C-alpha cells in the first residue's frame, strides 16, 4: 500500500505562518528562510540609499554580506558584521529562535531566545554569495505594495490562500 502524500503537497495553498512577534521594518525590511539560507536585506546605517544583502547558510553556517550591487561589506571579516547581526535578530523576531535554529541546523542544548544566542553557537566562515536573487525577490515584494487596492485576483499571486470560502469548502 502506498503512503499518503503530505497534505501540503495535495493542496493548492500554503499555510501562512504569522510572525512570532511584530517587527519594525526600517532596519531589516526583508528576511526569509529560503534556498537553504537565512537571507535578507539590511539597510545601511550610514547611507540611506544603500542596502546590504546578508545571509547565513544552513549546516556549515557560512555567511555573506554585500551591497545590492555585489560590493563586499567593509565590516565583514572572519566574523559576522553588524548587518548579519541585525539580520539574525530580526529573523528571531519574525520566525522565533527555535525555528531559525532548526532551519540553520544550529546545535542547541538549552533554550535560545535571541539572535546573539544563535550566533554564539555558530562557527561559519565568510563566503561570497551573489546578492541578485535575494535583492530581486525583495524588489518583487515591494512592487506588490504599489499595487492599487482591489478585490480582483492578482495573477502573480493566484497561489495565495483565499480569504473567503463557499459552502463546499472551495476557496473563492
C-alpha positions, 0 to 999 in steps of 0.5 A: 500500500502506498503512503499518503502524500503530505497534505501540503503537497495535495493542496493548492495553498500554503499555510501562512505562518504569522510572525512570532512577534511584530517587527519594525521594518526600517532596519531589516525590511526583508528576511526569509528562510529560503534556498537553504539560507537565512537571507535578507536585506539590511539597510545601511546605517550610514547611507540611506540609499544603500542596502546590504544583502546578508545571509547565513547558510544552513549546516556549515553556517557560512555567511555573506554580506554585500551591497545590492550591487555585489560590493563586499561589506567593509565590516565583514571579516572572519566574523559576522558584521553588524548587518548579519547581526541585525539580520539574525535578530530580526529573523528571531523576531519574525520566525522565533529562535527555535525555528531559525535554529532548526532551519540553520541546523544550529546545535542547541542544548538549552533554550535560545531566545535571541539572535546573539544566542544563535550566533554564539553557537555558530562557527561559519566562515565568510563566503561570497554569495551573489546578492541578485536573487535575494535583492530581486525577490525583495524588489518583487515584494515591494512592487506588490505594495504599489499595487492599487487596492482591489478585490480582483485576483492578482495573477502573480499571486493566484497561489495565495490562500483565499480569504473567503470560502463557499459552502463546499469548502472551495476557496473563492 
